[in-house]
Amino acid sequence: MHREIKEELETEISVGDLIDTIEYDYPTFHLSMDCFWGEIISGDIVLNEHKDAKWLRKEELNSVEWLPADITLIERIRRDI
């Protein structure tokens, strides 16, 4: 995770506890995604591989049209913060 975040976002992070493991069947593939809490240690986020990013407060989590696999994760995050 450290390497991926550094490569894709030019940011150093610390990796925390596992939030959840998401299993989801899309029409053309199966997704298995381990999701962890993280904290920015240094650097400003630079979008090298992504076109958009935003910080959301807890009350703003429903303002995004999440992909189907993300919905369960977002509900878990909402409960934990």
C-alpha distance (Angstrom), angle and dihedral (degrees) to the residues before:
residue distance angle dihedral
M1 . . .
H2 3.78 . .
R3 3.80 91.3 .
E4 3.82 94.7 44.8
I5 3.80 94.1 49.9
K6 3.81 91.3 45.6
E7 3.81 91.4 49.0
E8 3.81 98.2 43.1
L9 3.82 101.4 32.7
E10 3.85 105.0 19.5
T11 3.80 88.7 -128.2
E12 3.82 133.4 125.3
I13 3.80 114.7 -134.2
S14 3.77 140.9 178.1
V15 3.79 114.7 -133.3
G16 3.77 117.3 -133.9
D17 3.78 135.4 -175.2
L18 3.78 125.2 -33.2
I19 3.81 110.7 -93.8
D20 3.79 96.2 -169.0
T21 3.79 144.7 -47.5
I22 3.78 110.7 -114.6
E23 3.80 120.4 -151.9
Y24 3.79 115.7 -172.9
D25 3.80 134.6 163.1
Y26 3.77 113.3 -141.6
P27 3.84 117.4 -172.6
T28 3.82 93.5 -97.3
F29 3.83 104.5 26.3
H30 3.79 146.8 15.0
L31 3.81 117.8 -114.8
S32 3.79 122.4 -150.8
M33 3.80 110.0 179.4
D34 3.82 128.1 175.9
C35 3.81 108.9 -154.6
F36 3.80 123.3 -161.0
W37 3.77 137.4 -176.7
G38 3.79 111.1 -107.8
E39 3.76 138.6 -173.5
I40 3.79 128.6 -155.6
I41 3.81 110.0 -118.5
S42 3.80 98.5 177.4
G43 3.77 142.2 -16.2
D44 3.76 136.2 50.9
I45 3.78 116.9 -94.2
V46 3.81 112.5 -98.8
L47 3.82 116.3 -172.7
N48 3.82 103.1 -133.9
E49 3.82 96.7 153.6
H50 3.80 102.8 17.9
K51 3.78 133.7 66.7
D52 3.80 99.9 -150.1
A53 3.80 141.7 22.6
K54 3.78 134.8 164.8
W55 3.78 139.5 176.5
L56 3.80 114.3 -120.5
R57 3.77 131.4 -163.2
K58 3.79 116.9 -138.3
E59 3.80 91.6 -100.2
E60 3.83 90.3 52.8
L61 3.82 97.3 55.3
N62 3.82 91.4 100.1
S63 3.82 91.3 54.6
V64 3.82 91.0 82.1
E65 3.79 126.8 73.8
W66 3.81 96.9 -128.9
L67 3.79 123.5 -157.1
P68 3.81 113.4 -107.6
A69 3.82 93.7 -104.7
D70 3.82 91.0 52.9
I71 3.81 97.9 55.1
T72 3.82 96.1 79.6
L73 3.81 90.5 46.5
I74 3.80 92.9 49.9
E75 3.81 90.7 51.5
R76 3.81 89.7 51.9
I77 3.81 91.7 48.6
R78 3.80 90.8 48.4
R79 3.83 90.3 54.5
D80 3.81 93.5 46.9
I81 3.81 100.1 48.7
